[in-house]
Amino acid sequence: MTEQYQDRTVGESAFAAARDRRARRLGEPFFTAGDFAAYAVALVMVCGPLAFGAFGL
């Protein structure tokens, strides 16, 4: 058998092995400037007409 399929050592759990094989996360921000801009545009496009209708403008 290859080393990849051999039994784990006594001190190593399957969870630890899976964690080590997992791809490492990059230091990317959760939201980018484009995400905030898209959110602001969607907010204006949805809430703007609602506000105008509510105030009778």
C-alpha positions, 0 to 999 in steps of 0.5 A: 500500500502507498503511504497515503492509504496506510492507517493513521498513527495512534496520536493523529485523528482523522479530523486533524489529518483532514484539517492538514489536507484542506487548502489554506485560506488566503488573506482575502477580505470578506467584502471588496469595494465592488461588493459595497458599491453593488450593495449601495446601488441595489439599496438606492434602486429598491428603497428610492422608489419606495421612499418616493411613493411613501412621501407622495413625491 
